[in-house]
Amino acid sequence: METVALIVMVIVVCLVLAWVVMRVRAREKERTLRREKLESVAAGHQEMAEAHAGSLEGLREEALTHRQAAVDHTRKAEQTEQRIEQKERQAAFHEDRALETQHEREQI
């Protein structure tokens, strides 16, 4: 009877050990799969980061070009406004001269 009990205990211990080994292997496999998935996701993010970084220089150059064009447009606008002011002064001067000349003509 003790022999049977001992054999049953050995079988139970072997089954428990086999179950533990299977669980350890399953968890290791899950960890490996998770690591591989995370590695793939990280690689995808790295690839996207490099793609975005590659377009940065072009965007910086484009922004600089637009800023320079804006400076040129501002300068041209200021020059045009100065010409407007000059033309307004000239027009006012000639309008005054025309009125004076008409008034002088009327005096004759």
ZAKOL-564956 format. One record per atom (N, C-alpha, C, O): x, y, z. Coordinates in steps of 0.05 Angstrom, whole numbers, plus 5000, padded with zeros to 4 digits. Example, Ala and Ser with C-alpha at 12.3 -4.5 7.8 and 13.67 -1.06 7.14 Angstrom:
526448865156
524649105156
526449345156
528549345169
525749555142
527349795143
525850015157
526850235161
This chain:
501649765000
500050005000
501750255000
501250454986
503950245016
505750475017
507050504990
507550734981
507550294977
508850304950
506950444931
507850604915
504450364932
502450484914
502250784920
502150944901
502150854945
501951134953
504351284943
504151514934
506751164946
509151284937
509151324907
509951534897
508251124892
508151144863
506151364855
506751524837
503851374868
501851584862
503051864868
502752044852
504451894890
505752144897
507852224876
508052454868
509452034867
511452084847
510152174821
511052364808
507952034814
506552104789
505352384792
505552544773
504152454815
503052714819
505252934818
504853144806
507452874831
509653064830
510653104801
511153334793
510852884786
511752904758
509753064742
510553234725
507153014746
505053164732
505153464739
504953634721
505553524765
505753804773
508253934760
508054154750
510453794761
512853894749
512553944718
513354144707
511253744705
510753774676
508954014671
509454164652
506954054688
505154284685
506654544689
506254734674
508354554709
509954794714
511854854691
512055084682
513154644680
514954684657
513354784633
514354964619
511054674628
509354774605
508555064609
508655214590
507855144633
506955414639
509355604635
509055824624
511755524645
514155694642
514755734612
515355954603
514655514597
515155534568
513055714554
513755874537
510555674562
508355844550
508856134556
508556304538
509556194581
510056474588
512456594574
512456824565
514456424570
516856514556
516156574526
517056764514
514556394515
513656434487
512056694485
512356844466
510256744504
508656984504
510457234506
510057424492
512457214523
514257444527
515857494501
516257724493
516657274488
518157304463
516457434442
517357614428
513957334439
512157454420
511657754425
511657914407
511257814451
510758094459
513258264452
512958494442
515658164458
518058314452
518358364422
519058584414
517758154406
517958184377
515958394367
516558554350
513458384378
511458574370
512358864377
512059044361
513258894402
514159164411
516559254394
516859494388
518359074387
520659144371
519659244343
520759434333
517659104332
516559184307
515259464308
515559624291
513759504330
512459764334
514559984337
514260194325
516559934353
518760124357
520160194330
520760424325
520559984314
521860024288
520060204270
521060374256
517460154271
515660314255
515660604264
515760794248
515760654290
515860924301
518561054293
518561294286
520660904294
523261014287
523261094257
524361304250
522160924241
521960984212
520361234207
521161404191
518161264221
516461514218
517961754228
517861974216
519461724250
521061954261
523062044240
523462284236
524361854227
526461914207
525062044183
526262234172
522761954175
521362074153
520562364159
520862544142
519562414183
518862684191
521362864193
521263094184
523462754204
525862904206
526962974179
528163194175
526662794160
527662854133
526163074119
527363224104
523663114126
522063324113
522463594128
521663804117
523663584151
524063834166
525764034152
525064274151
527963954140
529764134127
528364274104
528664524100
526864124088
525364254066
523364454076
522964664065
521964384098
520064574109
521364824120
520365044118
523664784133
525165014143
525965204120
525665444122
526965084099
527765244076
525365394064
525465624056
523065254062
520665374052
519765604069
518965824059
519865564096
519065784114
520866024111
519966254111
523465974108
525366184105
524866334079
524966584078
524266194058
523666314032
521166494035
521166724025
519166394049
516666554053
517266804070
516167014065
518966764090
519666994107
521067214091
520567444094
522967124074
524467314058
522567454038
522767694033
520667294027
518767414009
516967614024
516267824013
516267554048
514667734064
516167994070
514968204069
518767974075
520368204080
520368374054
520068624055
520768244031
520768384006
518168514000
518068743992
515968374006
513268494002
512768724020
511568924012
513668704045
513368924064
514969174054
513969394055
517369124045
519069344035
517669474010
517569714008
516769303992
515369413968
512869563975
512269763964
511369453995
508969594004
509569864016
508270064011
511769884032
512570134043
513470334022
512770564023
514870234002
515770403980
513270503964
513170743957
511370333960
508870413946
507370613962
506370813951
507170573988
505870774005
507271044005
505971244005
509871034004
511371284002
510771423975
510471673974
510671273954
509971383928
507071503928
506571713917
505271363942
502471463945
502571733959
501271923950
503971743981
504171993996
505372223979
504372443979
507472153964
508672353946
506772443925
506472683920
505272253912
503372323892
501072493903
500072683890
500272433928
498172593941
499072873945
497673063941
501672903955
502773173959
502973323932
502273563931
503873183911
504073313885
501273393875
500973613864
499373213878
496673273869
495573513884
494273693872
495973523911
494973743927
496374003919
495074213917
498973983914
500474223905
499374333879
498874573876
498974153860
497974243833
495074333835
494274513821
493574213852
490774303856
490774583868
489174753859
492474633887
492674903899
493675103878
492575323876
495575023862
496675203841
494475253820
494175483810
492875053814
490675093795
488675293806
487775463792
487975263832
486075453844
487275733844
485775923839
489775763851
491076023851
491076143823
490576383820
491775973804
491876073776
489076153767
488776363754
487076003774
484276083766
483576343780
482376513768
484276363805
483676613820
485076843807
483877063804
487576803800
489177023787
487877093760
487777323753
486976893745
485776943719
483177103723
482577283707
481777033744
479277183748
479777473756
478077643752
482077523767
482777793775
483477973751
483378213752
484177843729
484978003705
482478083689
482678213668
